């Protein structure tokens, strides 16, 4: 990775930082209120992980944001796992639009999402952006350069698949 790539990466990171921080705030408020991690800490951890990557490629600003969101999810999962090890308990998280609002073990969800990624990377990205980052379907449509109706259909498909997968476990 040459100096121009580093400069471009740093510029993109600067451009999406506030958006990532807003996403981190939504993510932590909704999905991990038991963590003492602050949104700024989470996005800073993601930024550090991005900077440490030796090989990172992106197509444009939206792709860079999606990559940043994925790295934030990984950082949040690491924090949750660390807390779970310390407390020996699994935190529950909730699907915002689940009428029953039943809790889901975050590690089981992460494992299911990793499995979904092998089947359909696009569905996994939609779940990641919707569930972990808190983006709405119209915002995801912009990031993935797709129509909102397509994102809504794929979100439904992904939710059904995840519900089935989590029920099996």
C-alpha positions, 0 to 999 in steps of 0.5 A: 500500500503506497503513500497515496493509498494511505492518504486516501484512506485517511481522507475517507476515514476523516469524511466518514468519522462523524457518520461512524460515531453516530452509528456507534452511538445507535449501536451501543444505545440499542444493542449493548447498553451494559457496556461501559464503552462510549461511542467515541471509544468504539469508533476510535477503536474501529479507526485504529483497526482500519489504520492497522490494516496492511491491506484494505481495499475499497471502491468508494466512500460508501464501501469504506463506510460499510467496511468501517461499520463491519470493523465497529461490529467486530470491536463491539463483539470483542468488548462484549466477549471481554465483558462476558468473560469477566462477568460470565454472563451473556448479554441480551440484545433485541431486534428493534422491529421484533414485536415480541422483543425477545432477547438474543445472545449476541455471540449466537447472533454473531455466529449466525451472521458469520454463517449467513455471510458464507451463504449470502454476503449481501444479506449479511451486510444488510443485517450488519448495517441494519442491526449493528449500525442501526441504519434504516433501509433507505440509508442502507440502500444508499450505501449498497447502491440499491433500491429501498424496496430491494433492501426491505425484501432482503432484510425480511429474508435475512431476518427469517433466515436468522430467526430460523438459525437462532431457533435451531441453536 
